[in-house]
């Protein structure tokens, strides 16, 4: 079942519910199968990273944007 979403990657949206209510940001990614979006600098979680040889030789913590349900964001018009 295909779902037509009104919010696309690159759109500016406002968070209307949740901990980040009132913030605005750019949509980095849309996940249509779960009806979720990832918004820049909103719903940021601190994730632990294991050490590896390439990117993170020491490991540590990384801030990562988590998905938000699409019903909790509203598209900002005029941008």
C-alpha positions, 0 to 999 in steps of 0.5 A: 500500500503506497502512501502519498506524503505531503512532506518531502526531504528538504522541506522546513517543518515545525514540531507541533507535539513532543519534547521539541514542540515549537522548534523548526528545522529542515527534513533530512530524511523521510521514512514512508514505511513507518510514517516518520521523518528525521528533522535536523537538530530535533529529537537528538539522542546521545548514542554510544559508538564502539571503536573501529579502525576507520571513523572512530578509533577511540569510540565514544558518544555521538549525537544523532537525530531520531525519527519523529512521527509525521503527525507531530510535524507541520510544513511551514508555508512560504519557504 
